[in-house]
């Protein structure tokens, strides 16, 4: 039992078991019996020149798990994982599952601001990161967090490990001091968290999303059916592997459940992607619309054989119909599958047999018949069919509470356990769902959800800023970018470059930086006396449109 983890109510848990959704087995045991053993000789993962079979993955992750045990890592201990799309992520993920430890799926783009928060909230015991990401060295930042958080006992670096840090390569290669029977003695409760995903919520503090062994196996296994994964399928992973979509929807987990191959890439450049598709006979790719737009507009797309592609699965933001149609024209073999998903649980997919209008206009429908969906109006009651309401969900793989966040949980969960997502939707005549916006104060930059409040709180620390409101502005490729609307203090001046320079000193992920600054004398107010972000966003959009007309 992990303090701070909200478990499913017993009656719901019993119902999910009765229907076979929950098998009451840990991810470790499921993969041991249904993946590593039956598919032992098949290729599991490819990273450049490295090809590892399922048997090899099992052996390497076991050795790593034993070495982590030697360090003192135990069941339910938390580990911040900041690795990019490399084979070492796969080894570490399964090693942690063998221990019953919980990976916190951070990103290689996260910096001090995020890492210190994850570590503190989860009381993480281990952090694993690359030595560098471009010009950024991780070790000094991790050491700083270690100095502030006594819980972070160990830090391992993939690459050149400086003094005071463990070499992740050594952890992979060293002969364990303990016997493999140590792992056999570990008992893992399948209702405990197997993974902590990260929320893209509205507040400045990230929320940890507990995905249990029971629900995460079911999540991935069911997702393979609607994405038509077979043992001969091949997934190319270019989205950050720790995200819910590329990890488990069906992602790495789902493809391995079917004994298929997964190709890892740290590059999303068109030529690199096209080459890997051609070389490995890739059948499936997960994308966000911004990536797909970039690929189909690359002049070299016709120089490669992409005929192996069967499904491009698009999530993170709405995909415009014209992008789907152009992709279909350029790659006739492919089905562009729109989906709507949340790290918190419920997944919706368009199916290959759906009518054309459903494929082009909707984000699909839930993958499980016991995914309960309500669209709620401002008065708290369900809206009529076809009307817009807030998406509220409950089901066998949807969380019942964020980790260690009782106060926040009271705001976003109904008394009967529905999670209120903040997304606005309505139903298409077919019964599928259509995204109509959101209630949450979030900028969706190419599928990465950025909390406006988080960045506003940082900007308010600038000595020249009296008030700030961050709003979304339209972008043809990314969908949205962030504009910081600022009221300067009397007599103070502020320009975009100085604001960005100030924010870079706050050490957070660069994709969260504002990409436009608007200086204002005052903010428009709503009828309730609050800043009207809707009016601000409309004003910024109008100014962008006017600038485009004069170019």
C-alpha positions in Angstrom: 0.0 0.0 0.0 1.4 3.4 -1.0 0.3 6.4 1.0 -1.3 9.0 -1.2 -2.5 6.6 -3.8 -6.3 6.6 -4.3 -7.5 3.0 -5.0 -10.6 2.0 -6.9 -13.7 1.4 -4.8 -14.1 -2.3 -3.9 -17.4 -2.7 -5.8 -15.9 -1.3 -9.0 -12.8 -3.4 -8.6 -14.8 -6.5 -8.2 -16.9 -5.7 -11.3 -13.7 -5.1 -13.4 -12.3 -8.4 -12.2 -15.5 -10.2 -13.0 -15.5 -8.9 -16.6 -11.9 -10.0 -17.1 -10.6 -6.4 -17.4 -8.3 -6.8 -14.4 -6.3 -10.0 -14.2 -4.7 -9.2 -10.7 -1.2 -9.8 -12.0 1.7 -7.4 -12.0 3.2 -6.1 -15.2 6.3 -8.1 -14.3 4.4 -11.3 -14.2 2.3 -10.6 -17.3 5.3 -9.8 -19.4 7.2 -12.8 -18.0 4.5 -15.3 -18.9 2.8 -13.7 -22.0 5.7 -11.9 -23.7 9.3 -12.8 -22.7 8.7 -16.6 -22.7 6.5 -17.1 -25.8 8.3 -14.5 -28.0 11.9 -15.2 -26.7 13.6 -15.5 -30.1 11.8 -12.7 -31.8 13.3 -9.2 -32.1 11.8 -6.9 -29.5 13.5 -3.6 -30.0 15.9 -1.9 -32.4 18.0 1.2 -31.7 20.4 2.0 -34.4 22.7 -1.0 -34.8 21.4 -2.6 -31.5 18.8 -5.3 -32.0 17.6 -7.1 -28.9 15.4 -10.1 -28.7 12.7 -10.6 -26.1 15.0 -13.1 -24.3 17.8 -10.6 -24.4 15.5 -7.9 -23.1 14.4 -10.2 -20.3 18.0 -11.1 -19.3 19.4 -7.5 -19.5 16.5 -6.0 -17.5 16.9 -8.8 -14.9 20.6 -8.0 -14.5 19.8 -4.3 -14.2 17.0 -5.0 -11.6 19.4 -7.0 -9.5 22.0 -4.2 -9.6 19.4 -1.7 -8.6 18.4 -4.0 -5.7 22.0 -3.9 -4.6 21.8 -0.1 -4.5 18.8 -0.4 -2.1 15.9 0.1 -4.5 12.8 -1.7 -3.2 9.2 -2.2 -4.2 7.2 1.0 -4.4 10.4 3.2 -4.4 10.1 5.9 -7.0 12.6 6.6 -9.8 12.6 9.7 -12.1 13.4 8.5 -15.6 14.6 11.3 -18.0 16.0 9.2 -20.8 15.1 9.9 -24.5 14.1 7.2 -27.1 17.0 4.9 -26.6 17.2 1.2 -25.8 18.4 1.9 -22.3 14.9 3.4 -21.5 13.4 0.0 -22.4 15.9 -1.9 -20.2 15.2 0.4 -17.2 11.5 0.4 -17.6 11.3 -3.4 -17.4 14.0 -3.6 -14.6 11.8 -1.3 -12.5 8.8 -3.4 -13.2 10.7 -6.5 -12.0 11.5 -4.7 -8.7 8.0 -3.4 -8.3 9.5 0.1 -8.2 7.7 3.0 -9.9 9.1 5.0 -12.8 8.1 8.6 -13.0 7.9 9.3 -16.7 9.7 12.6 -17.0 11.2 14.0 -20.2 14.7 14.7 -21.4 13.6 18.3 -21.9 12.8 18.8 -18.3 15.1 20.9 -16.2 15.6 22.0 -12.5 12.1 23.5 -12.2 10.4 20.2 -13.1 12.9 17.8 -11.7 12.8 19.4 -8.2 9.0 19.2 -8.2 8.8 15.5 -9.3 11.4 14.5 -6.7 9.8 16.4 -3.9 6.2 15.3 -4.6 7.1 11.6 -5.1 10.0 11.5 -2.7 12.0 9.8 -5.5 15.0 7.7 -4.5 16.6 7.4 -7.9 17.1 9.6 -11.0 18.4 8.4 -14.3 19.3 10.9 -17.1 21.6 11.2 -20.1 24.8 13.0 -19.7 23.8 15.8 -22.1 21.0 17.0 -24.2 22.6 19.3 -26.8 24.4 21.9 -24.7 22.7 21.0 -21.4 24.5 18.9 -18.8 22.2 17.0 -16.5 24.6 16.2 -13.6 24.9 19.7 -12.1 21.1 20.1 -12.0 20.6 16.6 -10.5 23.3 17.3 -7.9 21.5 20.5 -6.9 18.2 18.7 -6.5 20.0 16.0 -4.4 21.4 18.7 -2.1 17.8 20.0 -1.5 16.0 16.6 -1.4 17.6 14.0 0.9 15.3 11.4 -0.5 17.2 11.3 -3.8 19.9 8.9 -2.8 21.1 7.8 -6.2 21.6 9.4 -9.6 22.8 7.4 -12.7 24.1 9.0 -15.9 23.8 7.4 -19.3 27.1 8.5 -21.0 30.0 10.1 -19.2 29.2 10.0 -15.5 31.1 12.7 -13.4 32.4 11.9 -9.9 29.6 11.3 -7.5 27.3 9.8 -10.1 26.7 6.2 -11.0 27.4 5.0 -14.5 24.2 3.7 -16.0 26.3 1.6 -18.4 28.0 0.0 -15.5 24.7 -0.8 -13.8 23.7 -2.5 -17.1 26.9 -4.5 -17.5 28.0 -5.3 -13.9 27.6 -8.8 -12.6 25.1 -8.6 -9.7 26.2 -9.5 -6.2 22.8 -10.9 -5.3 21.1 -14.0 -6.7 18.2 -13.8 -9.1 16.1 -15.5 -6.5 15.8 -12.1 -4.8 13.4 -11.0 -7.5 11.3 -14.2 -7.1 10.7 -13.2 -3.5 9.2 -9.8 -4.4 5.5 -9.6 -4.1 3.8 -6.9 -6.1 0.2 -5.7 -5.5 -1.4 -5.3 -8.9 -3.6 -2.6 -7.5 -0.6 -0.5 -6.7 0.9 2.0 -9.2 3.1 0.5 -11.9 3.9 3.9 -13.4 3.5 7.6 -12.6 2.6 9.6 -15.7 2.6 13.4 -15.5 -0.4 15.6 -15.9 -0.6 18.6 -18.2 -2.9 20.4 -15.8 -3.6 24.0 -15.1 -1.7 24.5 -11.9 2.0 25.3 -11.5 2.6 22.1 -9.6 2.6 18.9 -11.8 0.3 16.1 -10.8 1.4 12.5 -10.6 -1.0 10.1 -12.4 -0.9 6.6 -10.9 -1.4 3.9 -13.4 -1.8 0.5 -11.7 -0.5 -2.8 -12.9 -4.1 -4.0 -13.5 -5.3 -1.0 -15.5 -2.1 -0.4 -17.5 -1.9 -3.9 -18.9 -5.6 -3.7 -19.8 -5.1 -0.2 -21.3 -2.3 -1.4 -23.6 -3.8 -4.8 -24.4 -7.1 -3.3 -25.5 -5.5 -0.5 -27.5 -3.8 -3.1 -29.7 -7.1 -4.3 -30.9 -8.4 -1.0 -32.3 -5.0 -0.2 -33.8 -4.8 -3.6 -35.5 -1.4 -4.7 -34.1 -0.2 -8.2 -35.0 3.0 -10.1 -34.3 4.3 -8.9 -37.7 3.7 -5.3 -36.9 6.5 -2.8 -36.4 6.2 0.5 -34.5 8.5 3.5 -35.0 8.7 5.6 -31.9 9.6 9.2 -32.4 7.4 10.9 -29.8 9.0 11.0 -26.3 8.8 7.4 -25.1 7.7 8.2 -21.6 4.5 9.9 -22.7 1.4 7.8 -22.3 0.7 7.4 -26.0 4.1 6.1 -27.1 4.5 4.0 -24.0 1.2 2.3 -23.6 -1.6 3.3 -26.1 -0.7 0.8 -27.5 2.9 2.0 -27.7 5.9 0.1 -26.5 3.9 -2.0 -24.1 1.1 -2.9 -26.5 3.4 -3.9 -29.4 5.4 -6.1 -27.1 2.3 -7.7 -25.8 1.8 -8.9 -29.4 5.4 -9.9 -29.8 5.9 -7.2 -32.5 9.0 -5.0 -33.1 9.6 -1.5 -31.9 12.1 0.8 -33.6 13.4 3.7 -31.4 14.5 7.0 -32.8 15.7 10.3 -31.2 15.2 12.1 -34.5 11.8 13.2 -36.0 13.5 14.7 -39.0 11.6 13.7 -42.2 14.5 12.1 -43.9 15.4 10.0 -40.8 11.8 8.9 -40.3 11.4 8.0 -44.0 14.6 6.0 -44.0 13.7 4.0 -40.9 10.2 3.2 -42.3 11.8 1.9 -45.5 14.6 0.0 -43.8 12.5 -1.8 -41.1 9.2 -2.1 -42.9 7.5 0.0 -40.3 3.7 -0.4 -40.1 2.7 2.0 -37.3 3.8 5.4 -36.1 2.4 7.6 -33.3 2.4 11.3 -34.2 1.1 14.7 -33.1 -0.3 16.7 -36.0 2.7 19.1 -36.1 5.0 16.2 -36.9 2.7 14.8 -39.6 2.3 18.2 -41.2 6.1 18.6 -41.4 6.6 15.1 -42.9 3.9 15.3 -45.6 5.2 18.7 -46.7 8.8 17.5 -47.1 9.8 17.4 -50.8 11.8 14.2 -50.2 8.8 12.1 -49.2 8.4 10.6 -52.7 12.0 9.4 -52.7 11.3 6.6 -50.1 9.3 3.4 -50.1 6.7 4.0 -47.4 4.3 1.3 -48.6 4.7 -0.8 -45.4 2.9 1.8 -43.4 -0.6 0.7 -42.3 -1.5 3.1 -39.5 -0.4 6.6 -38.4 -2.0 7.2 -35.0 -2.5 10.9 -34.3 -3.1 12.3 -30.8 -2.4 15.3 -28.6 -4.5 17.8 -30.6 -7.2 17.8 -33.3 -6.0 16.8 -36.7 -7.5 18.8 -39.5 -9.3 16.8 -42.3 -7.1 18.2 -45.1 -4.0 16.9 -43.4 -5.5 13.4 -43.2 -6.6 13.6 -46.9 -3.1 14.8 -48.1 -1.4 12.0 -46.1 -3.7 9.4 -47.7 -2.9 10.7 -51.1 0.8 10.6 -50.5 0.9 7.2 -48.7 -2.1 5.3 -50.1 -1.4 2.2 -47.9 -1.9 4.1 -44.6 -4.9 4.8 -42.4 -4.6 8.0 -40.4 -6.3 7.1 -37.1 -7.5 10.0 -35.0 -7.6 9.4 -31.3 -8.3 11.3 -28.1 -6.5 10.1 -25.0 -5.5 11.3 -21.6 -2.7 10.1 -19.3 -5.4 9.8 -16.7 -7.1 7.0 -18.5 -10.0 7.0 -21.1 -9.0 6.5 -24.7 -11.1 7.1 -27.8 -10.2 5.9 -31.3 -11.7 6.2 -34.8 -11.9 2.8 -36.4 -10.9 1.7 -39.9 -14.4 0.7 -40.8 -16.0 4.1 -39.8 -17.7 6.2 -42.5 -15.7 8.9 -44.1 -17.5 11.8 -42.2 -16.8 10.1 -38.9 -13.1 9.6 -39.8 -12.7 13.2 -40.8 -14.8 15.0 -38.2 -14.4 13.0 -34.9 -11.8 11.8 -32.4 -13.5 8.4 -32.1 -15.3 6.6 -29.3 -14.1 4.8 -26.1 -12.3 1.6 -26.5 -14.1 -0.2 -23.7 -17.8 -0.7 -23.3 -17.4 0.1 -19.6 -15.7 3.5 -20.2 -18.5 5.7 -18.7 -18.7 9.1 -20.4 -20.8 12.1 -19.3 -20.8 15.5 -20.9 -21.7 18.0 -18.2 -23.1 21.5 -18.6 -22.4 24.5 -16.4 -25.3 23.5 -14.1 -23.8 20.2 -13.3 -26.3 18.1 -15.3 -25.7 16.1 -18.5 -26.3 18.0 -21.7 -28.6 16.9 -24.4 -27.2 14.8 -27.3 -25.2 17.0 -29.7 -24.7 19.8 -27.2 -21.3 20.8 -25.8 -20.3 19.8 -22.3 -17.3 19.0 -20.1 -16.0 15.5 -20.6 -16.3 13.5 -17.4 -15.1 9.9 -17.4 -14.9 6.8 -15.2 -13.8 3.3 -16.0 -11.5 0.3 -15.6 -8.3 2.1 -16.6 -9.2 5.7 -15.5 -7.6 6.9 -12.2 -9.6 7.7 -9.1 -7.3 10.3 -7.8 -3.9 12.0 -8.4 -1.1 10.9 -6.2 -0.9 12.8 -2.9 -3.2 15.5 -4.0 -6.4 15.3 -1.9 -7.3 18.9 -2.2 -7.0 19.0 -5.9 -8.8 15.6 -6.2 -11.8 17.1 -4.4 -12.1 19.7 -7.2 -11.7 17.5 -10.3 -13.5 14.3 -9.2 -17.3 14.0 -8.7 -18.5 12.3 -5.5 -19.3 9.2 -7.5 -15.8 9.0 -9.0 -16.0 10.7 -12.4 -12.9 12.5 -13.5 -13.7 16.0 -14.9 -11.2 16.4 -17.6 -11.7 20.1 -18.5 -12.1 19.2 -22.2 -15.2 20.4 -24.0 -16.9 17.9 -26.3 -20.1 17.1 -28.1 -21.3 13.9 -29.8 -21.4 13.5 -33.5 -24.7 12.0 -34.9 -22.7 8.7 -35.2 -22.2 8.7 -31.4 -18.5 9.5 -31.8 -17.1 12.5 -30.0 -15.8 15.8 -31.3 -13.5 18.1 -29.3 -14.8 21.7 -29.0 -12.2 23.3 -26.8 -11.5 23.2 -23.1 -12.2 24.7 -19.8 -8.7 24.3 -18.4 -6.3 27.1 -18.7 -3.8 25.2 -20.9 -1.9 25.9 -24.1 -1.7 22.9 -26.3 1.6 23.4 -28.2 1.9 20.6 -30.7 0.4 18.1 -28.2 2.5 19.3 -25.2 0.1 20.7 -22.6 1.5 23.9 -20.9 0.0 25.3 -17.8 -0.6 29.0 -18.3 -0.6 29.5 -14.5 2.8 27.9 -14.1 4.4 30.3 -16.6 2.5 33.3 -15.3 3.8 32.7 -11.8 7.4 32.7 -13.1 6.8 35.9 -15.2 5.4 37.7 -12.2 8.8 37.4 -10.6 10.3 39.8 -13.2 10.9 43.2 -11.6 9.3 45.0 -14.5 6.0 43.0 -14.5 2.9 44.3 -12.7 0.5 41.7 -14.1 0.5 38.9 -16.7 -1.9 36.6 -18.5 -0.7 33.9 -20.8 -3.0 32.9 -23.6 -3.0 30.6 -26.6 -2.4 32.1 -30.1 -3.1 30.2 -33.3 -0.3 28.5 -35.2 -0.7 26.7 -38.5 1.7 23.9 -37.6 1.6 23.5 -33.8 -2.0 24.4 -33.4 -1.3 26.8 -30.6 1.6 28.8 -29.2 1.8 30.9 -26.0 1.6 34.6 -25.9 2.4 36.5 -22.7 0.2 39.5 -22.2 2.0 41.8 -19.8 1.1 45.0 -17.9 4.5 46.6 -17.0 5.0 48.4 -13.7 4.8 52.2 -13.9 8.0 53.6 -15.6 9.3 50.1 -16.4 10.1 48.7 -19.8 10.2 45.1 -21.1 10.9 43.5 -24.4 10.6 40.0 -25.6 14.3 39.1 -25.5 14.8 40.3 -22.0 11.7 38.4 -20.8 13.0 35.2 -22.4 16.4 35.7 -20.9 14.8 36.1 -17.5 12.7 33.0 -17.9 15.6 30.9 -19.1 17.2 31.6 -15.8 14.3 29.8 -14.1 15.5 26.5 -15.6 12.4 24.8 -17.0 11.7 23.0 -20.3 12.2 25.3 -23.3 8.9 24.3 -25.0 7.1 26.1 -22.2 8.6 29.5 -23.1 6.2 32.2 -24.5 6.7 32.9 -28.2 5.2 36.3 -28.3 4.9 39.3 -25.9 2.1 41.8 -25.9 2.5 44.9 -23.7 -0.8 46.3 -22.4 -2.1 49.1 -20.2 -4.9 47.0 -18.8 -6.7 43.7 -19.2 -10.3 43.2 -20.3 -12.5 41.8 -17.6 -15.3 39.3 -17.6 -18.7 40.0 -16.1 -17.4 38.4 -12.9 -14.5 40.8 -12.7 -11.9 38.3 -13.7 -9.4 38.7 -16.5 -11.1 37.7 -19.8 -8.6 35.4 -21.4 -11.1 34.7 -24.1 -11.0 38.4 -25.1 -7.2 38.6 -24.8 -6.8 35.5 -27.1 -9.2 37.0 -29.6 -7.3 40.3 -29.6 -4.0 38.5 -30.1 -5.4 36.3 -32.9 -6.8 39.4 -34.7 -3.4 41.1 -34.5 -1.7 38.1 -35.9 -4.2 38.0 -38.8 -3.7 41.7 -39.5 0.1 41.2 -39.5 -0.2 38.3 -41.9 -2.3 40.5 -44.3 0.4 43.2 -44.4 3.3 40.7 -45.0 
